[in-house]
Amino acid sequence: MGVSEAVNELIRRGLLAQPPRSAFRQRTLPLGVSIDVSSIADAIEVLDGAANC
């Protein structure tokens, strides 16, 4: 096997290797604002009002 073939083989192996993935964990923080999401318009109004303060 020549150098070119060896490099190509290493590249192929590297592309096929799948690194282990850690489990996804959603993190949330309390923002101090309660939003009723049953009305999208009201939720947008609350969020816009909080950003304009």
N, CA, C and O atoms as a Tripos MOL2 file, in Angstrom:
@<TRIPOS>MOLECULE
protein
  212   211    53     0     0
PROTEIN
NO_CHARGES

@<TRIPOS>ATOM
      1 N           0.8590   -1.1750    0.0000 N.3       1 MET1
      2 CA          0.0000    0.0000    0.0000 C.3       1 MET1
      3 C           0.9010    1.2330    0.0000 C.2       1 MET1
      4 O           1.8270    1.3450    0.8030 O.2       1 MET1
      5 N           0.6100    2.1480   -0.9130 N.am      2 GLY2
      6 CA          1.4010    3.3640   -1.0030 C.3       2 GLY2
      7 C           0.9030    4.4210   -0.0270 C.2       2 GLY2
      8 O          -0.1080    4.2370    0.6520 O.2       2 GLY2
      9 N           1.6260    5.5210    0.0300 N.am      3 VAL3
     10 CA          1.2780    6.6050    0.9410 C.3       3 VAL3
     11 C          -0.0990    7.1750    0.5950 C.2       3 VAL3
     12 O          -0.9070    7.4320    1.4870 O.2       3 VAL3
     13 N          -0.3610    7.3700   -0.6840 N.am      4 SER4
     14 CA         -1.6360    7.9280   -1.1200 C.3       4 SER4
     15 C          -2.8020    7.0310   -0.7010 C.2       4 SER4
     16 O          -3.8220    7.5150   -0.2100 O.2       4 SER4
     17 N          -2.6410    5.7280   -0.8970 N.am      5 GLU5
     18 CA         -3.6940    4.7850   -0.4960 C.3       5 GLU5
     19 C          -3.8800    4.7760    1.0090 C.2       5 GLU5
     20 O          -5.0100    4.6860    1.4880 O.2       5 GLU5
     21 N          -2.8020    4.8660    1.7580 N.am      6 ALA6
     22 CA         -2.8770    4.8750    3.2180 C.3       6 ALA6
     23 C          -3.6070    6.1230    3.7130 C.2       6 ALA6
     24 O          -4.4390    6.0470    4.6170 O.2       6 ALA6
     25 N          -3.2870    7.2710    3.1120 N.am      7 VAL7
     26 CA         -3.9460    8.5210    3.4980 C.3       7 VAL7
     27 C          -5.4320    8.4350    3.1800 C.2       7 VAL7
     28 O          -6.2650    8.8160    4.0020 O.2       7 VAL7
     29 N          -5.7700    7.9350    1.9910 N.am      8 ASN8
     30 CA         -7.1740    7.7860    1.6160 C.3       8 ASN8
     31 C          -7.9180    6.8640    2.5750 C.2       8 ASN8
     32 O          -9.0590    7.1430    2.9420 O.2       8 ASN8
     33 N          -7.2930    5.7900    2.9750 N.am      9 GLU9
     34 CA         -7.9240    4.8500    3.9120 C.3       9 GLU9
     35 C          -8.1490    5.5100    5.2680 C.2       9 GLU9
     36 O          -9.2060    5.3260    5.8720 O.2       9 GLU9
     37 N          -7.1860    6.2670    5.7490 N.am     10 LEU10
     38 CA         -7.3480    6.9660    7.0200 C.3      10 LEU10
     39 C          -8.4720    8.0020    6.9440 C.2      10 LEU10
     40 O          -9.2400    8.1640    7.8930 O.2      10 LEU10
     41 N          -8.5600    8.6920    5.8270 N.am     11 ILE11
     42 CA         -9.6430    9.6660    5.6530 C.3      11 ILE11
     43 C         -10.9900    8.9660    5.6620 C.2      11 ILE11
     44 O         -11.9250    9.4320    6.3140 O.2      11 ILE11
     45 N         -11.1030    7.8580    4.9500 N.am     12 ARG12
     46 CA        -12.3660    7.1020    4.9270 C.3      12 ARG12
     47 C         -12.7590    6.6450    6.3300 C.2      12 ARG12
     48 O         -13.9170    6.7720    6.7270 O.2      12 ARG12
     49 N         -11.8110    6.1220    7.0650 N.am     13 ARG13
     50 CA        -12.1090    5.6650    8.4270 C.3      13 ARG13
     51 C         -12.5320    6.8190    9.3270 C.2      13 ARG13
     52 O         -13.4320    6.6770   10.1550 O.2      13 ARG13
     53 N         -11.8790    7.9560    9.1570 N.am     14 GLY14
     54 CA        -12.2260    9.1210    9.9590 C.3      14 GLY14
     55 C         -13.6090    9.6360    9.6580 C.2      14 GLY14
     56 O         -14.3230   10.0650   10.5650 O.2      14 GLY14
     57 N         -14.0060    9.6000    8.3820 N.am     15 LEU15
     58 CA        -15.3320   10.0690    8.0110 C.3      15 LEU15
     59 C         -16.4290    9.1100    8.4620 C.2      15 LEU15
     60 O         -17.5520    9.5380    8.7270 O.2      15 LEU15
     61 N         -16.1220    7.8380    8.5520 N.am     16 LEU16
     62 CA        -17.1170    6.8520    8.9720 C.3      16 LEU16
     63 C         -17.2640    6.7700   10.4860 C.2      16 LEU16
     64 O         -18.3040    6.3350   10.9820 O.2      16 LEU16
     65 N         -16.2470    7.1790   11.2190 N.am     17 ALA17
     66 CA        -16.2830    7.0830   12.6800 C.3      17 ALA17
     67 C         -17.3170    8.0440   13.2520 C.2      17 ALA17
     68 O         -17.3700    9.2080   12.8550 O.2      17 ALA17
     69 N         -18.1140    7.5780   14.1560 N.am     18 GLN18
     70 CA        -19.1260    8.3910   14.8140 C.3      18 GLN18
     71 C         -18.7070    8.6290   16.2690 C.2      18 GLN18
     72 O         -18.6180    7.6810   17.0500 O.2      18 GLN18
     73 N         -18.4510    9.8810   16.6330 N.am     19 PRO19
     74 CA        -18.0940   10.1410   18.0300 C.3      19 PRO19
     75 C         -19.2900    9.8750   18.9360 C.2      19 PRO19
     76 O         -20.4300   10.0960   18.5260 O.2      19 PRO19
     77 N         -19.0570    9.4140   20.1340 N.am     20 PRO20
     78 CA        -20.1750    9.1570   21.0500 C.3      20 PRO20
     79 C         -20.8790   10.4660   21.3970 C.2      20 PRO20
     80 O         -20.2330   11.4780   21.6680 O.2      20 PRO20
     81 N         -22.1870   10.4330   21.3830 N.am     21 ARG21
     82 CA        -22.9730   11.6200   21.7000 C.3      21 ARG21
     83 C         -23.4910   11.5330   23.1200 C.2      21 ARG21
     84 O         -23.9070   10.4740   23.5920 O.2      21 ARG21
     85 N         -23.4560   12.6680   23.7840 N.am     22 SER22
     86 CA        -24.0360   12.6990   25.1190 C.3      22 SER22
     87 C         -25.5290   12.9850   24.9780 C.2      22 SER22
     88 O         -25.9670   13.5620   23.9830 O.2      22 SER22
     89 N         -26.2870   12.5870   25.9570 N.am     23 ALA23
     90 CA        -27.7280   12.7900   25.9320 C.3      23 ALA23
     91 C         -28.0460   14.2780   26.0030 C.2      23 ALA23
     92 O         -27.4240   15.0230   26.7600 O.2      23 ALA23
     93 N         -29.0210   14.6980   25.2080 N.am     24 PHE24
     94 CA        -29.4330   16.0990   25.2260 C.3      24 PHE24
     95 C         -30.2340   16.3600   26.4870 C.2      24 PHE24
     96 O         -31.1060   15.5750   26.8610 O.2      24 PHE24
     97 N         -29.9320   17.4640   27.1330 N.am     25 ARG25
     98 CA        -30.6560   17.8280   28.3520 C.3      25 ARG25
     99 C         -31.0650   19.2880   28.2360 C.2      25 ARG25
    100 O         -30.2170   20.1780   28.1560 O.2      25 ARG25
    101 N         -32.3660   19.5250   28.2280 N.am     26 GLN26
    102 CA        -32.8800   20.8860   28.1390 C.3      26 GLN26
    103 C         -32.7500   21.5540   29.4970 C.2      26 GLN26
    104 O         -33.2120   21.0240   30.5080 O.2      26 GLN26
    105 N         -32.1300   22.6960   29.5140 N.am     27 ARG27
    106 CA        -31.9780   23.4450   30.7580 C.3      27 ARG27
    107 C         -32.8690   24.6720   30.7050 C.2      27 ARG27
    108 O         -32.9170   25.3670   29.6900 O.2      27 ARG27
    109 N         -33.5570   24.9350   31.7680 N.am     28 THR28
    110 CA        -34.4200   26.1070   31.8430 C.3      28 THR28
    111 C         -34.0490   26.9190   33.0730 C.2      28 THR28
    112 O         -33.5450   26.3900   34.0640 O.2      28 THR28
    113 N         -34.3080   28.1980   32.9850 N.am     29 LEU29
    114 CA        -34.0600   29.0920   34.1040 C.3      29 LEU29
    115 C         -35.3140   29.9270   34.3460 C.2      29 LEU29
    116 O         -36.0000   30.3020   33.3950 O.2      29 LEU29
    117 N         -35.6180   30.2190   35.6000 N.am     30 PRO30
    118 CA        -36.7700   31.0690   35.8580 C.3      30 PRO30
    119 C         -36.4870   32.5000   35.3930 C.2      30 PRO30
    120 O         -35.4650   33.0860   35.7470 O.2      30 PRO30
    121 N         -37.4020   33.0500   34.5970 N.am     31 LEU31
    122 CA        -37.2120   34.3920   34.0780 C.3      31 LEU31
    123 C         -38.0090   35.4330   34.8530 C.2      31 LEU31
    124 O         -37.8420   36.6340   34.6400 O.2      31 LEU31
    125 N         -38.8710   34.9750   35.7490 N.am     32 GLY32
    126 CA        -39.6570   35.8990   36.5420 C.3      32 GLY32
    127 C         -40.8770   36.4410   35.8230 C.2      32 GLY32
    128 O         -41.5720   37.3040   36.3580 O.2      32 GLY32
    129 N         -41.1550   35.9490   34.6100 N.am     33 VAL33
    130 CA        -42.3140   36.3960   33.8520 C.3      33 VAL33
    131 C         -43.1610   35.1770   33.5260 C.2      33 VAL33
    132 O         -42.6700   34.1980   32.9640 O.2      33 VAL33
    133 N         -44.4360   35.2450   33.8820 N.am     34 SER34
    134 CA        -45.3490   34.1700   33.5150 C.3      34 SER34
    135 C         -46.1180   34.5930   32.2760 C.2      34 SER34
    136 O         -46.6910   35.6820   32.2370 O.2      34 SER34
    137 N         -46.1320   33.7530   31.2860 N.am     35 ILE35
    138 CA        -46.8100   34.0590   30.0340 C.3      35 ILE35
    139 C         -47.8690   33.0000   29.7850 C.2      35 ILE35
    140 O         -47.5890   31.8010   29.8030 O.2      35 ILE35
    141 N         -49.0820   33.4600   29.5550 N.am     36 ASP36
    142 CA        -50.1640   32.5690   29.1720 C.3      36 ASP36
    143 C         -50.0760   32.3750   27.6650 C.2      36 ASP36
    144 O         -50.3180   33.3110   26.9030 O.2      36 ASP36
    145 N         -49.7340   31.1730   27.2340 N.am     37 VAL37
    146 CA        -49.5340   30.9340   25.8160 C.3      37 VAL37
    147 C         -50.8040   30.4650   25.1180 C.2      37 VAL37
    148 O         -50.7440   30.0370   23.9660 O.2      37 VAL37
    149 N         -51.9510   30.5350   25.7870 N.am     38 SER38
    150 CA        -53.1870   30.1480   25.1250 C.3      38 SER38
    151 C         -53.5820   31.1690   24.0670 C.2      38 SER38
    152 O         -54.3200   30.8390   23.1390 O.2      38 SER38
    153 N         -53.0990   32.4110   24.1920 N.am     39 SER39
    154 CA        -53.3260   33.4350   23.1860 C.3      39 SER39
    155 C         -51.9700   33.9330   22.7000 C.2      39 SER39
    156 O         -51.2400   34.5900   23.4420 O.2      39 SER39
    157 N         -51.6430   33.6240   21.4710 N.am     40 ILE40
    158 CA        -50.3550   34.0120   20.9160 C.3      40 ILE40
    159 C         -50.2060   35.5310   20.8920 C.2      40 ILE40
    160 O         -49.1300   36.0550   21.1810 O.2      40 ILE40
    161 N         -51.2760   36.2340   20.5510 N.am     41 ALA41
    162 CA        -51.2110   37.6940   20.4840 C.3      41 ALA41
    163 C         -50.8830   38.2840   21.8530 C.2      41 ALA41
    164 O         -50.0700   39.2030   21.9550 O.2      41 ALA41
    165 N         -51.5120   37.7610   22.9010 N.am     42 ASP42
    166 CA        -51.2220   38.2460   24.2580 C.3      42 ASP42
    167 C         -49.7860   37.9270   24.6550 C.2      42 ASP42
    168 O         -49.1210   38.7510   25.2820 O.2      42 ASP42
    169 N         -49.3030   36.7440   24.2980 N.am     43 ALA43
    170 CA        -47.9350   36.3630   24.6340 C.3      43 ALA43
    171 C         -46.9380   37.2880   23.9350 C.2      43 ALA43
    172 O         -45.9540   37.7120   24.5410 O.2      43 ALA43
    173 N         -47.1890   37.5980   22.6680 N.am     44 ILE44
    174 CA        -46.2860   38.5020   21.9360 C.3      44 ILE44
    175 C         -46.3220   39.8930   22.5540 C.2      44 ILE44
    176 O         -45.2900   40.5550   22.6660 O.2      44 ILE44
    177 N         -47.4940   40.3290   22.9470 N.am     45 GLU45
    178 CA        -47.6140   41.6460   23.5710 C.3      45 GLU45
    179 C         -46.8270   41.7060   24.8810 C.2      45 GLU45
    180 O         -46.1490   42.6960   25.1530 O.2      45 GLU45
    181 N         -46.9140   40.6650   25.6810 N.am     46 VAL46
    182 CA        -46.1690   40.6160   26.9440 C.3      46 VAL46
    183 C         -44.6740   40.6380   26.6770 C.2      46 VAL46
    184 O         -43.9320   41.3660   27.3350 O.2      46 VAL46
    185 N         -44.2260   39.8340   25.7040 N.am     47 LEU47
    186 CA        -42.8080   39.7840   25.3990 C.3      47 LEU47
    187 C         -42.3020   41.0970   24.8040 C.2      47 LEU47
    188 O         -41.2070   41.5430   25.1460 O.2      47 LEU47
    189 N         -43.0610   41.7060   23.9450 N.am     48 ASP48
    190 CA        -42.6760   43.0070   23.3810 C.3      48 ASP48
    191 C         -42.6260   44.0700   24.4560 C.2      48 ASP48
    192 O         -41.7370   44.9210   24.4520 O.2      48 ASP48
    193 N         -43.5680   44.0290   25.3720 N.am     49 GLY49
    194 CA        -43.5850   45.0110   26.4680 C.3      49 GLY49
    195 C         -42.3840   44.8500   27.3750 C.2      49 GLY49
    196 O         -41.8370   45.8450   27.8510 O.2      49 GLY49
    197 N         -41.9550   43.6130   27.6280 N.am     50 ALA50
    198 CA        -40.8050   43.3470   28.4770 C.3      50 ALA50
    199 C         -39.5200   43.8310   27.7930 C.2      50 ALA50
    200 O         -38.5990   44.2890   28.4690 O.2      50 ALA50
    201 N         -39.4520   43.7340   26.4760 N.am     51 ALA51
    202 CA        -38.2350   44.1450   25.7590 C.3      51 ALA51
    203 C         -38.1400   45.6650   25.6440 C.2      51 ALA51
    204 O         -37.0390   46.2040   25.5300 O.2      51 ALA51
    205 N         -39.2650   46.3580   25.6730 N.am     52 ASN52
    206 CA        -39.2740   47.8120   25.5000 C.3      52 ASN52
    207 C         -39.0950   48.5670   26.8100 C.2      52 ASN52
    208 O         -39.0010   49.7940   26.7930 O.2      52 ASN52
    209 N         -39.0450   47.8880   27.9240 N.am     53 CYS53
    210 CA        -38.9020   48.5520   29.2310 C.3      53 CYS53
    211 C         -37.4960   49.0090   29.4740 C.2      53 CYS53
    212 O         -37.2070   49.5840   30.5240 O.2      53 CYS53
@<TRIPOS>BOND
     1     1     2 1
     2     2     3 1
     3     3     4 2
     4     3     5 am
     5     5     6 1
     6     6     7 1
     7     7     8 2
     8     7     9 am
     9     9    10 1
    10    10    11 1
    11    11    12 2
    12    11    13 am
    13    13    14 1
    14    14    15 1
    15    15    16 2
    16    15    17 am
    17    17    18 1
    18    18    19 1
    19    19    20 2
    20    19    21 am
    21    21    22 1
    22    22    23 1
    23    23    24 2
    24    23    25 am
    25    25    26 1
    26    26    27 1
    27    27    28 2
    28    27    29 am
    29    29    30 1
    30    30    31 1
    31    31    32 2
    32    31    33 am
    33    33    34 1
    34    34    35 1
    35    35    36 2
    36    35    37 am
    37    37    38 1
    38    38    39 1
    39    39    40 2
    40    39    41 am
    41    41    42 1
    42    42    43 1
    43    43    44 2
    44    43    45 am
    45    45    46 1
    46    46    47 1
    47    47    48 2
    48    47    49 am
    49    49    50 1
    50    50    51 1
    51    51    52 2
    52    51    53 am
    53    53    54 1
    54    54    55 1
    55    55    56 2
    56    55    57 am
    57    57    58 1
    58    58    59 1
    59    59    60 2
    60    59    61 am
    61    61    62 1
    62    62    63 1
    63    63    64 2
    64    63    65 am
    65    65    66 1
    66    66    67 1
    67    67    68 2
    68    67    69 am
    69    69    70 1
    70    70    71 1
    71    71    72 2
    72    71    73 am
    73    73    74 1
    74    74    75 1
    75    75    76 2
    76    75    77 am
    77    77    78 1
    78    78    79 1
    79    79    80 2
    80    79    81 am
    81    81    82 1
    82    82    83 1
    83    83    84 2
    84    83    85 am
    85    85    86 1
    86    86    87 1
    87    87    88 2
    88    87    89 am
    89    89    90 1
    90    90    91 1
    91    91    92 2
    92    91    93 am
    93    93    94 1
    94    94    95 1
    95    95    96 2
    96    95    97 am
    97    97    98 1
    98    98    99 1
    99    99   100 2
   100    99   101 am
   101   101   102 1
   102   102   103 1
   103   103   104 2
   104   103   105 am
   105   105   106 1
   106   106   107 1
   107   107   108 2
   108   107   109 am
   109   109   110 1
   110   110   111 1
   111   111   112 2
   112   111   113 am
   113   113   114 1
   114   114   115 1
   115   115   116 2
   116   115   117 am
   117   117   118 1
   118   118   119 1
   119   119   120 2
   120   119   121 am
   121   121   122 1
   122   122   123 1
   123   123   124 2
   124   123   125 am
   125   125   126 1
   126   126   127 1
   127   127   128 2
   128   127   129 am
   129   129   130 1
   130   130   131 1
   131   131   132 2
   132   131   133 am
   133   133   134 1
   134   134   135 1
   135   135   136 2
   136   135   137 am
   137   137   138 1
   138   138   139 1
   139   139   140 2
   140   139   141 am
   141   141   142 1
   142   142   143 1
   143   143   144 2
   144   143   145 am
   145   145   146 1
   146   146   147 1
   147   147   148 2
   148   147   149 am
   149   149   150 1
   150   150   151 1
   151   151   152 2
   152   151   153 am
   153   153   154 1
   154   154   155 1
   155   155   156 2
   156   155   157 am
   157   157   158 1
   158   158   159 1
   159   159   160 2
   160   159   161 am
   161   161   162 1
   162   162   163 1
   163   163   164 2
   164   163   165 am
   165   165   166 1
   166   166   167 1
   167   167   168 2
   168   167   169 am
   169   169   170 1
   170   170   171 1
   171   171   172 2
   172   171   173 am
   173   173   174 1
   174   174   175 1
   175   175   176 2
   176   175   177 am
   177   177   178 1
   178   178   179 1
   179   179   180 2
   180   179   181 am
   181   181   182 1
   182   182   183 1
   183   183   184 2
   184   183   185 am
   185   185   186 1
   186   186   187 1
   187   187   188 2
   188   187   189 am
   189   189   190 1
   190   190   191 1
   191   191   192 2
   192   191   193 am
   193   193   194 1
   194   194   195 1
   195   195   196 2
   196   195   197 am
   197   197   198 1
   198   198   199 1
   199   199   200 2
   200   199   201 am
   201   201   202 1
   202   202   203 1
   203   203   204 2
   204   203   205 am
   205   205   206 1
   206   206   207 1
   207   207   208 2
   208   207   209 am
   209   209   210 1
   210   210   211 1
   211   211   212 2
@<TRIPOS>SUBSTRUCTURE
     1 MET1         2 RESIDUE 1 A MET
     2 GLY2         6 RESIDUE 1 A GLY
     3 VAL3        10 RESIDUE 1 A VAL
     4 SER4        14 RESIDUE 1 A SER
     5 GLU5        18 RESIDUE 1 A GLU
     6 ALA6        22 RESIDUE 1 A ALA
     7 VAL7        26 RESIDUE 1 A VAL
     8 ASN8        30 RESIDUE 1 A ASN
     9 GLU9        34 RESIDUE 1 A GLU
    10 LEU10       38 RESIDUE 1 A LEU
    11 ILE11       42 RESIDUE 1 A ILE
    12 ARG12       46 RESIDUE 1 A ARG
    13 ARG13       50 RESIDUE 1 A ARG
    14 GLY14       54 RESIDUE 1 A GLY
    15 LEU15       58 RESIDUE 1 A LEU
    16 LEU16       62 RESIDUE 1 A LEU
    17 ALA17       66 RESIDUE 1 A ALA
    18 GLN18       70 RESIDUE 1 A GLN
    19 PRO19       74 RESIDUE 1 A PRO
    20 PRO20       78 RESIDUE 1 A PRO
    21 ARG21       82 RESIDUE 1 A ARG
    22 SER22       86 RESIDUE 1 A SER
    23 ALA23       90 RESIDUE 1 A ALA
    24 PHE24       94 RESIDUE 1 A PHE
    25 ARG25       98 RESIDUE 1 A ARG
    26 GLN26      102 RESIDUE 1 A GLN
    27 ARG27      106 RESIDUE 1 A ARG
    28 THR28      110 RESIDUE 1 A THR
    29 LEU29      114 RESIDUE 1 A LEU
    30 PRO30      118 RESIDUE 1 A PRO
    31 LEU31      122 RESIDUE 1 A LEU
    32 GLY32      126 RESIDUE 1 A GLY
    33 VAL33      130 RESIDUE 1 A VAL
    34 SER34      134 RESIDUE 1 A SER
    35 ILE35      138 RESIDUE 1 A ILE
    36 ASP36      142 RESIDUE 1 A ASP
    37 VAL37      146 RESIDUE 1 A VAL
    38 SER38      150 RESIDUE 1 A SER
    39 SER39      154 RESIDUE 1 A SER
    40 ILE40      158 RESIDUE 1 A ILE
    41 ALA41      162 RESIDUE 1 A ALA
    42 ASP42      166 RESIDUE 1 A ASP
    43 ALA43      170 RESIDUE 1 A ALA
    44 ILE44      174 RESIDUE 1 A ILE
    45 GLU45      178 RESIDUE 1 A GLU
    46 VAL46      182 RESIDUE 1 A VAL
    47 LEU47      186 RESIDUE 1 A LEU
    48 ASP48      190 RESIDUE 1 A ASP
    49 GLY49      194 RESIDUE 1 A GLY
    50 ALA50      198 RESIDUE 1 A ALA
    51 ALA51      202 RESIDUE 1 A ALA
    52 ASN52      206 RESIDUE 1 A ASN
    53 CYS53      210 RESIDUE 1 A CYS
